Amino acid sequence: MGLKQNLHNLKEKYKGTKMAPAFNAIHTFLYLPNETTHGGTHIKAADDLKRTMNTVIMALIPCLIFGMFNAGYQHHLALGDISRASGFLDPIFWSWDNLVIGLWKVLPLVIVSYGVGLGIEFLFAIIKKHEVEEGYLVTGMLVPLIVPVDIPLWMLAVAVAFGVVIGKEVFGGTGMNILNPALTIRAFLFFAYPTWMSGDKVWVHGAVERAGTPDAISGETILGSLAQGHEASYSIMDMFYGIIPGSVGETSALLILLAGLFLIFTKIGSWRIMLSMTLGGLAMGLIFNGVVDSGWIGESSKFYSLMSTTWWHHLIIGGFAFGTVFMATDPVTASQTNKGKWIYGFLAGFISIMIRVFNPAYPEGVMLAILLMNVFAPTIDHYVVQGNVKRRLKRLKTKTA
């Protein structure tokens, strides 16, 4: 009660001033707003936008914690301190040493992401004299999970500033942006600093302290290895559990699957988009496998390795699963109509695998595919609505004839 009363006193003290949005944001983040709707049609519910965002963050927390353990595990694995045979269920993976190493590297990413992003949000709220928008609560957590663990903090700060200002605020803020802010930030990093986003190194903590050991050890991600024509050296279960190199929160398909079910159960995420994007990815994988089986493309082709990858394996490597659950389902930038969600999701999955195979320089197409479909989502909804209007007019003419 003491903290709540102090916040309430600060809220009243700064009421009507430029700093009011900042204190209102803190107060409503910790406690439910004490305001109710007085006019017009409305629905009584216990949730609001902040609670919705917090639900998504709850689904992301397991991926974040696992990513910390995996960062420490990959560190020891790269240096030869442990054997890959230890696996996901071995106590070695869950040792506090792995968590401490991962925490030491991942936590600064989270702090920079929220510090820069929320700082800009608060600044715009004060300048424009409106309440602080809640959209960055989820974006701030997504960003650290979709970047390499060794990304320099200053690069992340620059990218976050670009994504919040150019990707969202110039369009009018939360609910008005046409592109997913987290993917906009990652796209900026990809095009501005491509060598840091290639994922061809395994970050090693304190490697410089070991004589003759480089700062990073070569160890390509699975997609990078396949793009170079090499066979994946990880088992299917390693890929599914997530004990593989990759971005912080994108490796564990198991946790992402559980998070997706949680978001569907809480009615936050669209099951139509998740299912249709999965089907789109599987369809493109089957087409590529059919092309390889028909003999139209030989082993000498630079596309052969990724084309010949078993069609359903595409779902558990790279960022496909994470993009399907957390990125494509963004309610602001995705299609709004039910039929539009099926079309939007299917094309996002279909194009993701297409780009993944035909772009060996950067063998991951989820980010670009979802951003592309963000742009076309309003068009898809427009034609779906127009189709419904035409069908209803046709039925009306038939009845009146």
C-alpha positions as CSV (number, residue, x, y, z in Angstrom):
1,M,0.0,0.0,0.0
2,G,2.9,2.3,0.7
3,L,4.3,2.1,-2.8
4,K,0.8,2.5,-4.3
5,Q,0.0,5.5,-2.2
6,N,3.4,7.1,-3.1
7,L,2.8,6.6,-6.8
8,H,-0.7,8.0,-6.4
9,N,0.6,11.1,-4.6
10,L,3.2,11.6,-7.4
11,K,0.5,11.2,-10.0
12,E,-1.6,13.8,-8.4
13,K,1.4,16.1,-7.8
14,Y,2.3,16.1,-11.5
15,K,-1.2,16.0,-12.8
16,G,-1.6,18.5,-15.7
17,T,2.2,18.9,-16.1
18,K,4.5,17.7,-18.8
19,M,5.7,14.8,-16.7
20,A,2.2,13.5,-16.0
21,P,2.4,10.8,-18.8
22,A,5.5,9.3,-17.3
23,F,4.0,8.9,-13.8
24,N,0.7,7.7,-15.3
25,A,2.5,5.0,-17.2
26,I,4.4,3.7,-14.2
27,H,1.2,3.8,-12.1
28,T,-0.9,1.9,-14.6
29,F,1.9,-0.6,-15.3
30,L,2.0,-1.7,-11.7
31,Y,-1.7,-1.3,-10.9
32,L,-5.0,-1.5,-12.7
33,P,-6.3,2.0,-13.7
34,N,-9.1,3.3,-11.5
35,E,-10.9,4.9,-14.4
36,T,-14.0,3.5,-16.1
37,T,-15.8,4.3,-19.3
38,H,-18.8,6.6,-18.7
39,G,-20.4,6.9,-22.1
40,G,-21.1,4.9,-25.2
41,T,-21.1,1.2,-25.7
42,H,-18.3,-0.6,-23.9
43,I,-17.4,-4.0,-22.5
44,K,-16.5,-4.6,-18.9
45,A,-13.3,-6.6,-18.6
46,A,-10.5,-7.0,-16.1
47,D,-7.7,-6.6,-18.8
48,D,-6.4,-3.7,-20.7
49,L,-3.6,-3.2,-23.3
50,K,-0.9,-3.3,-20.7
51,R,-2.2,-6.7,-19.3
52,T,-2.3,-8.0,-22.9
53,M,1.3,-7.0,-23.4
54,N,2.3,-8.5,-20.1
55,T,0.7,-11.8,-21.1
56,V,3.0,-11.9,-24.2
57,I,6.0,-11.1,-22.0
58,M,5.1,-14.0,-19.8
59,A,5.2,-16.3,-22.9
60,L,8.6,-14.9,-23.8
61,I,10.3,-15.3,-20.4
62,P,11.0,-19.0,-20.7
63,C,12.6,-18.4,-24.1
64,L,14.8,-15.7,-22.5
65,I,15.9,-17.8,-19.6
66,F,16.6,-20.8,-21.8
67,G,18.6,-18.5,-24.1
68,M,20.8,-17.5,-21.2
69,F,21.5,-21.1,-20.3
70,N,22.2,-21.9,-24.0
71,A,24.6,-19.0,-24.3
72,G,26.7,-20.4,-21.5
73,Y,26.4,-23.9,-22.8
74,Q,27.6,-22.9,-26.3
75,H,30.5,-21.1,-24.6
76,H,31.7,-24.3,-22.9
77,L,31.0,-26.4,-25.9
78,A,33.0,-24.2,-28.2
79,L,36.0,-24.3,-25.9
80,G,35.8,-28.1,-25.5
81,D,35.0,-28.0,-21.8
82,I,32.0,-30.2,-22.2
83,S,30.8,-32.7,-24.8
84,R,27.7,-32.2,-26.9
85,A,26.6,-35.7,-25.8
86,S,25.6,-34.1,-22.5
87,G,22.4,-32.9,-24.1
88,F,19.4,-30.9,-22.9
89,L,18.5,-33.2,-20.0
90,D,22.0,-33.4,-18.6
91,P,22.6,-31.3,-15.4
92,I,25.6,-29.8,-17.1
93,F,23.3,-27.8,-19.3
94,W,21.4,-26.4,-16.4
95,S,24.4,-25.5,-14.3
96,W,24.6,-22.1,-12.6
97,D,27.8,-21.4,-14.5
98,N,25.9,-21.5,-17.8
99,L,23.2,-19.2,-16.4
100,V,25.7,-16.7,-15.0
101,I,27.6,-16.5,-18.3
102,G,24.4,-16.1,-20.3
103,L,23.0,-13.6,-17.8
104,W,26.2,-11.5,-18.0
105,K,25.8,-11.3,-21.8
106,V,22.1,-11.2,-22.4
107,L,20.9,-9.0,-19.5
108,P,22.7,-5.9,-21.0
109,L,20.8,-6.5,-24.2
110,V,17.5,-6.3,-22.4
111,I,18.5,-3.2,-20.4
112,V,19.6,-1.4,-23.5
113,S,16.5,-2.4,-25.5
114,Y,14.1,-1.2,-22.8
115,G,16.2,1.8,-21.7
116,V,16.5,3.3,-25.2
117,G,13.1,2.3,-26.4
118,L,11.1,3.4,-23.4
119,G,13.2,6.5,-23.1
120,I,12.1,7.5,-26.6
121,E,8.5,6.5,-25.9
122,F,8.4,8.7,-22.7
123,L,10.1,11.6,-24.6
124,F,7.5,11.5,-27.4
125,A,4.6,11.2,-24.9
126,I,5.9,14.4,-23.0
127,I,6.4,16.3,-26.3
128,K,3.1,15.3,-27.8
129,K,1.3,15.5,-24.5
130,H,-0.4,12.1,-24.6
131,E,-0.3,9.0,-22.5
132,V,2.7,6.7,-22.8
133,E,1.8,3.9,-25.3
134,E,2.2,0.3,-24.2
135,G,3.4,-1.2,-27.5
136,Y,7.1,-1.2,-26.6
137,L,6.6,-3.4,-23.6
138,V,6.6,-6.5,-25.9
139,T,9.0,-5.0,-28.5
140,G,11.5,-4.3,-25.8
141,M,11.6,-8.0,-24.9
142,L,11.4,-9.3,-28.5
143,V,14.5,-7.4,-29.6
144,P,17.1,-9.0,-27.3
145,L,15.7,-12.5,-28.3
146,I,16.2,-12.0,-32.1
147,V,19.7,-10.7,-32.2
148,P,23.1,-12.5,-31.8
149,V,24.3,-12.6,-28.2
150,D,27.5,-10.8,-29.1
151,I,25.9,-7.8,-30.9
152,P,27.6,-4.6,-29.6
153,L,25.4,-2.6,-27.3
154,W,25.9,0.6,-29.2
155,M,24.6,-1.0,-32.4
156,L,21.6,-2.3,-30.6
157,A,20.9,1.2,-29.2
158,V,21.1,2.8,-32.6
159,A,18.8,0.2,-34.1
160,V,16.3,0.5,-31.3
161,A,16.2,4.3,-31.8
162,F,15.7,3.9,-35.5
163,G,13.0,1.2,-35.1
164,V,11.0,3.2,-32.5
165,V,11.2,6.6,-34.3
166,I,11.1,5.6,-38.0
167,G,9.2,2.3,-37.6
168,K,6.5,3.5,-35.3
169,E,6.4,7.1,-34.0
170,V,6.4,8.7,-37.5
171,F,3.3,6.7,-38.3
172,G,1.5,8.0,-35.2
173,G,2.6,5.5,-32.5
174,T,1.3,2.2,-31.3
175,G,-1.6,0.9,-33.4
176,M,-0.7,3.1,-36.4
177,N,2.6,1.4,-37.6
178,I,2.5,-0.7,-40.7
179,L,5.7,-2.7,-40.0
180,N,6.4,-4.8,-36.9
181,P,8.8,-2.6,-34.8
182,A,11.0,-5.5,-33.6
183,L,11.5,-6.8,-37.1
184,T,12.2,-3.2,-38.3
185,I,14.9,-3.0,-35.7
186,R,16.4,-6.3,-36.8
187,A,16.2,-5.3,-40.5
188,F,18.1,-2.1,-39.7
189,L,20.8,-4.2,-38.0
190,F,20.9,-6.6,-40.9
191,F,21.4,-4.0,-43.6
192,A,23.5,-1.6,-41.6
193,Y,25.8,-4.1,-39.9
194,P,25.6,-7.3,-41.9
195,T,28.8,-8.9,-40.7
196,W,27.5,-8.9,-37.1
197,M,24.2,-10.5,-38.1
198,S,25.7,-13.4,-40.2
199,G,25.7,-15.8,-37.2
200,D,28.9,-17.5,-38.4
201,K,30.7,-17.3,-35.0
202,V,30.0,-18.7,-31.5
203,W,30.5,-16.1,-28.8
204,V,32.9,-17.1,-26.1
205,H,33.1,-15.4,-22.7
206,G,36.5,-14.5,-21.5
207,A,38.2,-16.2,-24.4
208,V,41.0,-13.6,-24.6
209,E,42.1,-14.7,-21.2
210,R,43.0,-18.1,-22.6
211,A,46.4,-18.2,-24.4
212,G,46.0,-18.5,-28.1
213,T,42.2,-18.5,-28.0
214,P,40.4,-16.0,-30.3
215,D,37.5,-13.8,-29.2
216,A,35.1,-15.9,-31.1
217,I,35.2,-19.5,-32.4
218,S,34.0,-20.4,-35.8
219,G,30.8,-22.5,-35.6
220,E,28.2,-21.7,-38.1
221,T,24.5,-21.9,-37.3
222,I,22.6,-24.8,-38.9
223,L,21.3,-22.6,-41.7
224,G,24.7,-21.2,-42.4
225,S,26.2,-24.7,-42.6
226,L,23.4,-25.9,-44.9
227,A,23.8,-22.8,-47.2
228,Q,27.5,-23.7,-47.6
229,G,26.6,-27.2,-48.7
230,H,27.5,-29.0,-45.5
231,E,25.3,-31.4,-43.6
232,A,23.9,-30.3,-40.3
233,S,25.9,-31.8,-37.4
234,Y,23.0,-31.5,-34.9
235,S,20.4,-34.1,-34.2
236,I,16.7,-33.4,-34.7
237,M,16.1,-33.4,-31.0
238,D,19.0,-30.9,-30.5
239,M,17.2,-28.6,-33.0
240,F,13.8,-29.2,-31.3
241,Y,15.1,-28.6,-27.8
242,G,17.2,-25.7,-28.9
243,I,20.8,-26.6,-27.7
244,I,22.2,-25.1,-30.9
245,P,23.9,-21.8,-31.9
246,G,21.6,-19.0,-32.9
247,S,19.9,-15.9,-31.7
248,V,19.1,-15.7,-28.0
249,G,15.5,-16.7,-27.9
250,E,14.9,-18.4,-31.3
251,T,16.6,-21.8,-30.8
252,S,14.1,-23.8,-28.7
253,A,11.2,-24.9,-30.9
254,L,9.8,-26.7,-27.8
255,L,9.4,-23.6,-25.7
256,I,8.2,-21.6,-28.7
257,L,5.5,-24.2,-29.3
258,L,4.4,-24.1,-25.7
259,A,4.4,-20.3,-25.8
260,G,2.2,-20.4,-28.9
261,L,-0.3,-22.7,-27.2
262,F,-0.4,-20.4,-24.2
263,L,-1.1,-17.3,-26.4
264,I,-3.8,-19.2,-28.2
265,F,-5.4,-20.3,-24.9
266,T,-5.3,-16.7,-23.6
267,K,-6.7,-15.6,-27.0
268,I,-3.8,-13.2,-27.5
269,G,-2.3,-14.9,-30.6
270,S,-4.2,-15.9,-33.7
271,W,-4.2,-19.6,-34.3
272,R,-5.2,-19.0,-37.9
273,I,-2.0,-17.1,-38.6
274,M,0.2,-19.6,-36.7
275,L,-1.4,-22.6,-38.5
276,S,-1.5,-21.1,-42.0
277,M,2.1,-19.9,-41.7
278,T,3.2,-23.4,-40.7
279,L,1.3,-24.8,-43.7
280,G,2.8,-22.3,-46.0
281,G,6.3,-23.2,-44.8
282,L,5.6,-26.9,-45.2
283,A,4.2,-26.4,-48.7
284,M,7.3,-24.6,-49.9
285,G,9.5,-27.3,-48.3
286,L,7.6,-30.0,-50.0
287,I,7.9,-28.2,-53.4
288,F,11.7,-27.9,-53.0
289,N,12.0,-31.6,-52.0
290,G,10.0,-32.5,-55.0
291,V,12.3,-30.5,-57.3
292,V,15.3,-32.3,-55.8
293,D,13.7,-35.7,-56.1
294,S,12.8,-35.1,-59.7
295,G,16.4,-34.5,-60.6
296,W,15.9,-31.0,-61.9
297,I,18.7,-29.7,-59.7
298,G,22.0,-31.5,-59.1
299,E,24.2,-31.7,-56.0
300,S,26.6,-29.2,-57.6
301,S,24.0,-26.4,-57.2
302,K,24.6,-24.0,-54.4
303,F,20.9,-24.3,-53.6
304,Y,20.9,-28.1,-53.3
305,S,21.7,-28.5,-49.6
306,L,18.8,-26.3,-48.4
307,M,16.5,-27.5,-51.1
308,S,17.1,-31.1,-50.1
309,T,16.6,-30.4,-46.4
310,T,13.6,-32.5,-45.2
311,W,10.5,-30.3,-45.6
312,W,9.4,-30.3,-42.0
313,H,12.9,-29.6,-40.7
314,H,12.5,-26.0,-41.8
315,L,10.1,-25.5,-38.9
316,I,12.7,-26.2,-36.2
317,I,15.7,-24.5,-37.6
318,G,16.4,-20.8,-37.9
319,G,13.8,-18.2,-36.7
320,F,10.8,-19.8,-38.4
321,A,9.0,-21.0,-35.3
322,F,9.7,-17.7,-33.3
323,G,8.6,-15.6,-36.2
324,T,5.4,-17.6,-36.6
325,V,4.4,-17.3,-32.9
326,F,5.5,-13.9,-31.9
327,M,6.1,-11.8,-35.1
328,A,3.5,-12.7,-37.7
329,T,0.7,-12.6,-35.1
330,D,1.3,-8.9,-34.2
331,P,-2.3,-7.7,-34.1
332,V,-1.4,-4.2,-35.5
333,T,0.6,-5.2,-38.6
334,A,-1.1,-8.5,-39.4
335,S,-4.4,-9.0,-41.4
336,Q,-7.5,-8.3,-39.4
337,T,-10.1,-10.4,-41.2
338,N,-10.3,-14.2,-40.6
339,K,-9.9,-15.1,-44.3
340,G,-7.2,-12.5,-44.6
341,K,-5.3,-14.1,-41.7
342,W,-5.2,-17.4,-43.6
343,I,-3.9,-15.8,-46.7
344,Y,-1.4,-13.6,-44.8
345,G,0.0,-16.4,-42.8
346,F,0.3,-18.9,-45.7
347,L,2.1,-16.4,-47.9
348,A,4.4,-15.4,-45.0
349,G,5.4,-19.1,-44.4
350,F,5.7,-19.8,-48.1
351,I,7.9,-16.8,-48.9
352,S,10.0,-17.4,-45.7
353,I,11.3,-20.8,-47.0
354,M,11.7,-19.5,-50.5
355,I,14.0,-16.6,-49.4
356,R,15.8,-19.0,-47.0
357,V,16.8,-21.3,-49.9
358,F,17.4,-18.7,-52.7
359,N,19.4,-16.3,-50.5
360,P,22.5,-18.3,-49.5
361,A,24.4,-15.1,-48.4
362,Y,21.9,-14.8,-45.5
363,P,19.9,-18.0,-45.3
364,E,17.0,-16.8,-43.3
365,G,13.9,-15.4,-44.8
366,V,11.4,-15.1,-41.9
367,M,12.2,-11.5,-41.2
368,L,11.9,-10.3,-44.8
369,A,8.8,-12.4,-45.5
370,I,6.9,-11.1,-42.5
371,L,7.8,-7.5,-43.2
372,L,6.7,-7.9,-46.8
373,M,3.4,-9.4,-45.7
374,N,3.0,-6.5,-43.2
375,V,3.0,-4.2,-46.2
376,F,0.4,-6.2,-48.0
377,A,-1.9,-7.0,-45.0
378,P,-4.1,-4.0,-45.6
379,T,-4.5,-4.9,-49.3
380,I,-5.4,-8.5,-48.4
381,D,-8.1,-7.2,-45.9
382,H,-9.4,-4.8,-48.5
383,Y,-10.1,-7.4,-51.1
384,V,-11.5,-9.8,-48.5
385,V,-14.0,-7.1,-47.3
386,Q,-14.8,-6.2,-50.9
387,G,-15.4,-9.8,-51.7
388,N,-17.8,-10.1,-48.8
389,V,-19.7,-7.0,-49.9
390,K,-20.1,-8.3,-53.4
391,R,-21.4,-11.6,-52.2
392,R,-23.9,-9.9,-49.9
393,L,-25.1,-7.6,-52.7
394,K,-25.5,-10.6,-55.0
395,R,-27.6,-12.4,-52.4
396,L,-29.7,-9.2,-51.9
397,K,-30.3,-8.9,-55.7
398,T,-31.3,-12.6,-55.8
399,K,-33.9,-12.2,-53.0
400,T,-35.4,-9.1,-54.5
401,A,-35.6,-10.4,-58.0
